[in-house]
Each structure stands twice: as C-alpha cells, then as structure tokens.
Amino acid sequence: MPVDTRRDVRTRSGPGRRRRQVLPAVVLGGALALTGCSSGAPSALDPAGSGAGRVANLWWLLFWLSMAVFAEVMAVLAWALLVRRRPGTRVRHGQPLRFVTVAGAGIPLVILVTVYAVGLRDLAALGDDPGPRAPTIEVTGHKWWWEVRVQGVDGATANELHIPVGEKVRVRLRAADVLHSFWVPQLMPKTDLIAGEVRETWLHADRAGSYRGQCAEYCGTQHAHMAFLVVAEPRKDFDAWVARLAAPAPAPRTDAQRRGQEAFVQGTCAGCHAIRGTGAGGRIGPDLSDVGSRWSIGAGAVPNDGGHLGGWIANSQTVKPGNYMPPQPVDAGRLPDLIAYLQSLK
C-alpha cells in the first residue's frame, strides 16, 4: 500500500533548511559588520595619520587576541564534549590544576600585561607635544559649529581647517558654551572641549585628502549637524590658505555682487557675521569671508550651493532647527544678489 511521505519530508527538512539559510546569513552579517567601515563613512580602522594608526593597530591587536582566546575556548569545549566522552578515558591526578593554572591564569596574565604595555606606549605617543615649530590652529566649539583660527592671524573661518601633509599640527581647543568633543576618526582620537579650559591635541596626515570630523559629545538639538572637514594638502597650499585667512575678502566683480554686498552690510547679516575688508564685523556667528569655498552650510547640514544657501538665509530653522540664526527679512528681489555675493567669497 503506497504511503504519502511528503509530510514527513517537510517535517524533517523544514528546520534543517531554516538552519542552512540562517547560517549563511549570520556569516554574511559578520562579514558586513567587519567591512562596513570601508563604505565611505570615516573610520578609525582606515587611518590616514600616525595618531589614528596607533588606535587602529591597538584595535586589531585586541581583535586577534580575542579571536585566539575564542578559538581556544571552542577547542577546549569540543574536547570536553567529544574526546572526554570516550570509554576508558581517565584524567591523571593533578592534571586539572595544571591546566587551570596555565590556561586560566598564566595565558590571560600574559595577554593582559601585553595589551596594557602596548596601550601605555600608544597613550604616551598620542600625548607627545608636536614641537615648538608646529603650526598652531585654534578651534572653538559653538552650538553648533566650529570657529577656526590660525595662531598669529587675525582672520577666521568655520567648520574647515587645513593642515600640511606629513607635519604635525597643534590644535588648541576651547568650548564657548557647553561640552563638545573634537574627533577626526581617520587622523586622531577624540579630545573633549570643556568650557573655561584650553585643551590641546595634534593632527598628522600621511597622505593628502579631505577627512571628515565630528563633535563626539552630545551638545544639544543639532549635535549630529556639528561636523567639520580637515583638508590635508602640500605645505605650499597650506601656506596659501593661511595667507587667504589674513587677507581681506574678495571684492565684488559684478553689479549683482555689489548689490549683494550692500544688502549684507546694510542689513541684519552684519550684526552677527563678519566679512574681512567690509563694514560687517559681527562676532556672534561664523566669519563668512570665504563662505563660497566651504564644503557645506550649517556645519554639514546641507551642501553649499545656491539653492540651499538661499533657503538658509531666508529661514535657517527649516534646515537646522534650533540654531541661533533667526529668519532674515531679505526682500525676494535682493536675495539672488546676496547669494551671488556670498558665493563669490572664495
């Protein structure tokens, strides 16, 4: 008499099939977790400088030590489950104590001492002074943007600093209001900014490029939009950037730009913002003398283009709610001129 075995097959194959589907998913998820740092987001595991390189090397040391310990534990577990169950297997007198002493105390002690020694070495190296000849850049954290100055230069910029490739640069940090934290994952570990204190760190880049930084200490509503950019470039380009900070802003070259400058200086903008070489000398908000060349508007809130710039001027609260810039009473007819002038400041 024929027997229908389809139900038995489904019963036996269902859980096994699910396990076979889950295992690749777990392996794939682990692989993605390990490689996710290479997706374009800045990562301390993709170092571009000596400071971040020490952090990455320590991380990998801890990772491979952890993997070795895990493998050892799994091997002992397999031995306990499989080998020890064989008939006639006996443990010699005194063997457990020796095993616990070596595997449970001796090996962990060696690992901990090694990691501690490497950590102390890296901590001392990260705390080294960059030297008296290193350029000094002064960075002040505000809610929610970064003021950037070069020591000995009157001019300022915002949310972007330049460093020469292959040289250490001293970074002097202050907080104007609440706690902030200065972090460039690919160049250096975090340094906290505390109101009333001056903190110091240094940056060093092995190769030219742009490296995104971020405030790493929650500081209020727009903490996530408090980013900055570190541009590592040849020394001559760095010197040119410093020279631009010391020079007046570019003069208007077209009628629209001249009308835009007039609207800026005579309007409410000049009460909070400065543009070198003009009558605008506000110190509440960022210096806009080079705003046309910046990588973003609002410390990473939106791209720096004409449309976003116009929206920011008209009502920045729709772009970055909670920031200290109120909506501006700029006539619609004068807004294109103001945008043209600000975009010319490079």
C-alpha positions in Angstrom: 0.0 0.0 0.0 1.5 3.4 -1.1 2.5 5.7 1.7 2.5 9.6 1.3 5.8 10.7 2.7 5.5 14.4 1.7 4.5 15.5 5.2 7.4 13.5 6.8 9.8 15.1 4.3 8.6 18.6 5.1 8.8 17.9 8.9 12.4 16.6 8.6 13.7 19.2 6.1 12.0 22.3 7.4 14.2 23.0 10.5 17.3 21.9 8.7 16.6 24.0 5.7 16.0 27.0 8.0 19.3 26.3 9.8 21.1 26.2 6.4 19.5 29.5 5.5 20.3 31.2 8.8 24.0 30.1 8.9 25.0 32.0 5.6 23.0 35.0 6.8 25.0 35.0 10.1 28.3 34.7 8.3 27.3 37.4 5.8 26.2 39.7 8.6 29.5 39.2 10.4 31.5 39.9 7.2 29.5 43.1 6.6 30.0 44.2 10.2 33.7 43.8 9.8 33.9 45.5 6.4 31.2 48.1 7.0 33.8 50.7 7.9 35.0 50.9 4.3 31.6 52.1 3.0 32.7 55.7 2.8 32.0 56.8 6.3 35.1 58.0 8.2 36.5 55.1 10.3 39.4 54.8 12.8 40.1 51.5 11.2 41.0 53.3 7.9 43.8 55.5 9.4 45.4 58.3 7.3 47.7 59.6 10.1 50.0 58.3 12.8 47.6 59.1 15.6 44.7 57.1 14.2 47.2 54.4 13.1 48.1 53.7 16.7 44.4 53.4 17.6 43.8 51.0 14.6 46.8 48.9 15.5 45.7 48.5 19.1 42.2 47.6 18.0 43.4 44.9 15.6 45.7 43.6 18.4 42.7 43.3 20.7 40.6 41.7 17.9 43.1 39.0 17.0 43.8 38.2 20.7 40.1 37.9 21.3 39.8 35.6 18.3 42.6 33.5 19.6 41.0 33.2 23.0 37.7 32.4 21.4 39.3 29.7 19.3 41.0 28.2 22.4 37.7 28.2 24.4 35.9 26.5 21.5 38.7 23.9 21.2 38.5 23.1 24.9 34.7 22.9 24.7 34.9 20.5 21.7 37.5 18.4 23.5 35.2 18.3 26.6 32.2 17.3 24.6 33.8 14.8 22.3 37.1 13.4 23.4 36.4 13.1 27.2 33.3 11.0 26.5 35.2 8.1 25.1 35.0 5.0 27.2 38.1 4.3 29.3 39.4 7.9 29.3 40.7 8.9 32.6 42.2 12.1 33.9 45.6 11.8 35.6 45.9 13.1 39.2 46.9 16.7 39.3 46.2 17.4 35.6 43.2 19.7 36.2 45.1 22.0 38.5 47.9 22.4 36.0 45.5 23.1 33.2 43.6 25.7 35.1 46.9 27.4 36.2 48.3 27.6 32.7 45.1 28.2 30.6 43.1 30.0 33.3 45.7 32.2 34.9 49.0 32.2 33.0 47.9 32.8 29.5 45.3 35.6 30.5 48.0 37.3 32.6 50.4 37.4 29.6 47.7 38.8 27.4 46.6 41.5 29.8 50.2 42.6 30.5 50.9 42.7 26.8 47.8 44.8 26.0 48.5 47.1 29.0 52.1 47.7 27.9 51.1 48.4 24.3 48.3 50.7 25.5 50.6 52.7 27.7 53.1 53.0 24.9 50.4 54.4 22.5 48.9 56.6 25.2 52.4 58.2 25.7 52.9 58.7 22.0 49.4 60.3 21.5 50.2 62.7 24.3 53.5 63.8 22.8 54.0 67.5 22.2 54.2 68.2 18.4 57.1 70.5 18.9 57.7 74.3 19.0 57.9 74.6 15.2 54.5 73.0 14.6 51.8 75.3 13.2 49.0 76.1 15.8 45.4 76.1 14.9 42.8 77.4 17.4 39.4 75.7 17.3 36.4 76.9 19.3 33.3 74.8 19.6 30.0 76.6 19.5 26.4 75.4 19.4 26.5 74.0 16.7 29.5 75.0 14.6 33.3 75.3 14.8 35.3 78.5 14.7 38.8 78.0 13.2 41.7 80.4 13.5 45.4 80.2 12.9 47.6 81.5 15.7 49.1 84.9 14.7 46.5 85.5 12.0 43.5 87.9 12.5 41.1 86.2 10.1 38.9 83.2 10.9 36.9 80.6 9.1 34.3 78.0 10.1 33.9 74.2 10.0 37.1 73.6 7.9 40.8 73.5 8.7 43.8 72.8 6.6 47.0 71.0 7.6 50.2 70.3 5.7 50.8 66.7 4.8 53.5 64.9 6.7 53.7 67.5 9.5 52.2 67.6 13.0 49.9 70.5 13.6 49.0 71.6 17.2 45.3 72.1 17.7 44.2 74.2 20.6 40.6 73.6 21.7 38.1 75.7 23.6 34.4 75.5 24.2 32.3 78.6 24.0 29.2 77.2 25.7 28.7 73.5 26.5 30.8 70.4 26.3 31.9 69.3 22.9 34.4 66.7 21.6 36.8 67.1 18.7 37.2 63.9 16.7 38.7 63.1 13.3 38.4 59.3 13.1 41.0 58.9 10.4 43.6 61.2 12.0 43.3 61.3 15.8 41.3 60.1 18.8 38.7 62.3 20.5 39.6 65.3 22.6 36.9 66.8 24.8 36.3 70.5 24.9 35.4 71.9 28.4 34.1 75.4 28.9 36.7 77.5 30.7 39.6 75.2 29.8 42.1 75.1 27.0 42.7 71.6 25.7 45.3 70.5 23.1 45.7 67.7 20.6 47.6 67.4 17.3 46.8 66.2 13.8 49.0 64.5 11.4 48.2 63.2 7.9 50.3 60.7 5.9 48.5 61.5 2.7 46.6 64.4 1.1 42.9 64.3 1.2 39.8 65.6 3.0 38.9 63.9 6.3 35.5 64.5 8.0 35.4 65.2 11.7 32.5 65.3 14.1 31.5 66.5 17.5 31.6 63.3 19.6 29.9 64.7 22.7 26.2 65.2 22.8 25.8 69.0 22.9 22.1 69.7 22.2 19.5 69.5 19.5 21.8 69.8 16.5 24.7 67.7 17.8 24.5 65.5 14.7 24.9 68.5 12.5 28.2 69.7 14.0 30.7 68.3 11.5 33.8 69.8 10.1 36.4 69.0 7.4 40.2 68.6 7.7 42.0 69.2 4.4 45.5 67.7 4.3 47.5 69.3 1.5 51.1 70.1 0.4 52.8 72.8 2.5 52.6 75.5 -0.2 48.8 75.0 -0.4 48.6 75.2 3.4 50.6 78.5 3.4 48.3 79.9 0.7 45.3 79.0 2.9 46.8 80.8 5.9 47.5 83.8 3.6 43.9 83.9 2.5 42.8 84.0 6.1 44.9 87.1 6.7 43.7 88.9 3.6 40.5 90.8 3.0 37.6 89.0 1.3 37.5 89.2 -2.5 35.9 92.4 -3.7 32.7 92.2 -5.8 33.3 91.9 -9.5 29.8 92.2 -10.9 26.8 94.5 -10.3 24.8 91.7 -8.7 27.7 91.0 -6.3 28.0 94.7 -5.5 24.3 94.9 -4.7 24.6 91.7 -2.6 27.5 93.2 -0.6 25.4 96.3 0.0 22.5 94.2 1.2 24.7 92.2 3.5 26.5 95.2 5.1 23.4 97.3 5.5 21.1 94.6 6.5 20.8 92.4 9.6 23.5 90.0 8.5 26.3 92.3 9.5 25.1 92.3 13.1 26.2 88.6 13.6 28.7 87.9 10.8 32.0 89.4 9.7 33.4 89.7 6.2 37.0 91.0 6.2 37.5 94.3 4.4 33.9 95.4 4.7 31.8 97.1 7.4 30.5 93.8 8.6 32.2 92.9 11.9 29.7 90.7 13.8 31.2 88.0 16.1 28.2 86.0 17.1 28.1 83.8 14.1 30.7 82.4 11.7 33.0 84.6 9.7 31.8 84.5 6.1 34.9 85.9 4.3 35.4 82.5 2.5 31.9 81.1 2.7 31.7 80.4 -1.0 34.5 77.8 -0.8 33.3 75.9 2.2 32.2 72.3 1.8 28.8 72.7 3.4 26.3 75.0 5.0 25.4 74.7 8.7 28.4 72.5 9.7 27.4 69.6 7.5 23.6 70.3 7.4 23.3 70.8 3.7 25.5 71.1 0.6 26.9 74.5 -0.2 25.1 75.6 -3.3 22.9 78.5 -4.4 19.5 76.8 -3.6 20.5 75.7 -0.1 22.2 79.0 0.6 19.1 80.9 -0.3 16.9 78.6 1.9 19.4 79.1 4.8 19.3 82.9 4.5 15.5 83.1 4.3 14.8 80.7 7.2 17.6 78.5 8.5 15.3 77.0 11.1 13.7 74.9 8.3 17.2 73.5 7.6 18.8 73.2 11.1 16.1 73.7 13.7 17.2 75.2 17.0 20.3 77.1 15.7 20.7 80.7 16.8 20.1 82.4 13.4 16.5 83.7 13.1 14.7 84.1 9.8 16.0 87.0 7.8 13.8 89.8 6.4 15.5 89.8 2.9 13.5 91.1 0.0 12.9 88.4 -2.6 14.3 90.8 -5.2 17.6 91.2 -3.4 18.1 87.6 -2.3 19.7 86.5 -5.7 22.2 89.3 -5.4 23.0 88.4 -1.8 23.5 84.7 -2.9 25.7 85.8 -5.8 27.9 87.9 -3.5 28.3 85.2 -0.8 29.1 82.5 -3.4 31.9 84.8 -4.8 33.7 84.8 -1.4 36.3 82.1 -2.1 
